[in-house]
Amino acid sequence: MKGNDDPTRRWVQVARVLRPRGNKGEVIAELLTDFPARFSTLKQIYLRKDNGEPRTAGLQHFWLDRNHPGMGVFHFSGCTTISEAEQFRGCDLLLPFEERVALPAGQYFVTDLIGCTVFELPVEPAKLSSPPCALEEAPRVLGSVRDVYLPGESVAGTPILQVETPGGKLLVPLAEDICTRIDVVARRIDVRLPEGLNELSSTE
């Protein structure tokens, strides 16, 4: 493996090595991307262990583990035995930030959502005889996105945002009628919460 000589480079984690697999130097990894097919065409990938410096490793082969959804098998160049594969246990598999897959409109990377500030909009515009003042129209800051629960992780259907608020955790469905505006560049999400969602989702 070769070290990365650019300390300012940004990275995206795409998998995490769990353990050696078989007796020919392969490892099995948890996939953290919706686009694992691209691994089949890569000649190298970056590895990081214990939050250390990312290092390049040649990628000889990759295939999906059909018996374990969400898992893939990686065979790194020069790794031919179980003991050699053991050195990769626990490694994060990374790609440079600029090599991320371009997503269609309306789709977002989890890493882009985490840390966004969430603003609550009024459910309905106030019905006043005169125009409302700016204070009445201003959205209320709920908190920031701490995590995202995806379908298949004990959550069916719509992804869920875990928002950290002063009063505890709030679970907000990532649905168009609720999350009315998502601006990952401005690090902002505007939500219009249905009646009762705040009370039902909050925790002590």
Secondary structure as UniProt FT lines:
FT   STRAND          2..3
FT   TURN            7..8
FT   STRAND          11..21
FT   TURN            22..25
FT   STRAND          26..31
FT   HELIX           36..41
FT   STRAND          44..48
FT   TURN            50..51
FT   STRAND          55..64
FT   TURN            66..67
FT   TURN            69..70
FT   STRAND          71..76
FT   TURN            77..78
FT   HELIX           82..86
FT   TURN            87..90
FT   STRAND          92..96
FT   HELIX           97..99
FT   TURN            105..106
FT   HELIX           110..113
FT   TURN            114..115
FT   STRAND          117..120
FT   HELIX           134..137
FT   STRAND          140..149
FT   TURN            151..152
FT   STRAND          160..165
FT   TURN            166..167
FT   STRAND          168..173
FT   TURN            176..178
FT   STRAND          179..183
FT   TURN            184..187
FT   STRAND          188..191
FT   TURN            195..196
FT   HELIX           197..201
//
